[in-house]
Structures are given as C-alpha cells and as structure tokens.
Amino acid sequence: MSKNCYKLDDKSLHKIKYVFVDTKEHFYIRHSQRYGIRLRGIREFVKKGTDVRLIFCSVLIKDNPLFHRMLKDIRNSALLCGYNDYDAFCGLLQSIVDIA
C-alpha cells in the first residue's frame, strides 16, 4: 500500500496542511462529512485524461486523527469502485516527494 497523503510545511498553530490523492468521485466529501471533519482551503489539481486527482487542504489539529482514518476510507472506496491505478498513482506521488 502506498501512502496517499503528505503533510506540507506550514507554520500554523491551529491547522495542518496536507495533499492527498482522491478520484473524480470526490470520496473525500462523503467521508469528511461522515467523520465531521471540515477541510479548509481546498484546491484540486487534475492531470488531463486521468480520474485520479490531488487535493490540497488544511485540517484543524484536533481533527487530525479522524482525517487519517478518512484517508484509509478514501483508498478503500477508490479500490472498491474499480480505480485500480489508485495505488500506482500514490506510488508515483511518493517517488516525487522522496526525490524532493
């Protein structure tokens, strides 16, 4: 299993910035509502011709444990819905982050 989320550098006392992998189905919306997490400053980046996308957001520090549970649910939902390239995309992101 590849890591589907990375913490970004930020100097905030109340929130943590992340980038994570989702699909065109926007599973994060359903799962964040289920867990009662409010994601802030959402930005979405999509490569043309792919259904997988990167979501940039901020999460309140108090919601951090729930956010990481939500990420597992996003991965499981993506795989159950037939996004077989989800882990490969996460691996590609992981290799880019490891280089930087």
C-alpha positions as CSV (number, residue, x, y, z in Angstrom):
1,M,0.0,0.0,0.0
2,S,1.4,3.4,-1.0
3,K,1.0,6.4,1.1
4,N,-1.9,8.6,-0.2
5,C,-1.2,11.7,1.9
6,Y,1.6,14.1,2.7
7,K,2.0,16.8,5.3
8,L,3.1,20.1,3.8
9,D,5.3,22.6,5.6
10,D,3.3,25.2,7.4
11,K,3.8,27.4,10.5
12,S,0.3,27.4,11.8
13,L,-0.7,26.7,15.5
14,H,-4.2,25.6,14.7
15,K,-4.1,23.7,11.4
16,I,-2.0,21.3,9.3
17,K,-1.8,21.5,5.5
18,Y,-1.9,18.3,3.5
19,V,-2.0,17.0,0.0
20,F,-3.8,13.7,-0.7
21,V,-5.0,11.5,-3.6
22,D,-8.7,11.2,-4.4
23,T,-10.7,10.4,-7.5
24,K,-13.2,12.1,-9.7
25,E,-15.9,10.7,-7.4
26,H,-14.6,13.1,-4.7
27,F,-14.8,10.5,-1.9
28,Y,-13.3,13.0,0.5
29,I,-16.6,14.9,0.6
30,R,-18.6,11.9,1.7
31,H,-16.1,10.7,4.2
32,S,-15.3,14.1,5.7
33,Q,-19.0,14.6,6.3
34,R,-19.2,11.2,7.9
35,Y,-16.4,11.9,10.3
36,G,-17.5,15.5,10.9
37,I,-14.2,17.0,9.6
38,R,-14.2,20.4,8.0
39,L,-11.5,20.6,5.3
40,R,-10.4,24.2,4.6
41,G,-8.7,25.9,1.7
42,I,-9.4,23.0,-0.7
43,R,-7.6,23.1,-4.0
44,E,-7.9,20.4,-6.6
45,F,-5.4,19.5,-9.3
46,V,-6.2,17.1,-12.1
47,K,-4.0,15.8,-14.9
48,K,-6.0,15.7,-18.1
49,G,-7.0,12.2,-19.1
50,T,-6.9,10.8,-15.6
51,D,-9.6,10.2,-13.0
52,V,-7.2,10.5,-10.0
53,R,-6.5,13.9,-8.6
54,L,-4.5,15.7,-5.9
55,I,-6.4,17.6,-3.2
56,F,-4.7,20.3,-1.2
57,C,-6.3,21.3,2.1
58,S,-5.9,22.4,5.7
59,V,-7.2,20.4,8.7
60,L,-7.7,21.6,12.2
61,I,-5.2,19.9,14.6
62,K,-8.0,18.5,16.7
63,D,-9.4,16.7,13.6
64,N,-6.0,15.2,12.6
65,P,-6.7,11.6,13.9
66,L,-10.1,11.5,12.1
67,F,-8.5,12.9,9.0
68,H,-6.1,9.9,8.8
69,R,-9.0,7.5,9.3
70,M,-10.8,9.2,6.5
71,L,-7.8,8.7,4.2
72,K,-7.9,5.0,4.7
73,D,-11.6,5.1,3.7
74,I,-10.9,7.1,0.6
75,R,-8.3,4.5,-0.5
76,N,-10.7,1.6,0.2
77,S,-13.6,3.4,-1.7
78,A,-11.4,4.0,-4.7
79,L,-10.3,0.4,-4.9
80,L,-13.8,-0.9,-4.4
81,C,-15.1,1.4,-7.2
82,G,-12.5,0.0,-9.7
83,Y,-9.8,2.6,-9.6
84,N,-7.0,0.0,-10.0
85,D,-4.4,2.7,-10.7
86,Y,-5.0,4.4,-7.4
87,D,-2.1,2.8,-5.6
88,A,0.2,3.3,-8.6
89,F,-0.7,7.0,-8.6
90,C,0.1,7.1,-4.9
91,G,3.4,5.4,-5.6
92,L,4.2,8.0,-8.2
93,L,3.4,10.8,-5.8
94,Q,5.6,9.1,-3.1
95,S,8.5,8.8,-5.5
96,I,8.2,12.5,-6.4
97,V,8.1,13.5,-2.7
98,D,11.0,11.3,-1.9
99,I,13.1,13.0,-4.6
100,A,12.3,16.5,-3.3
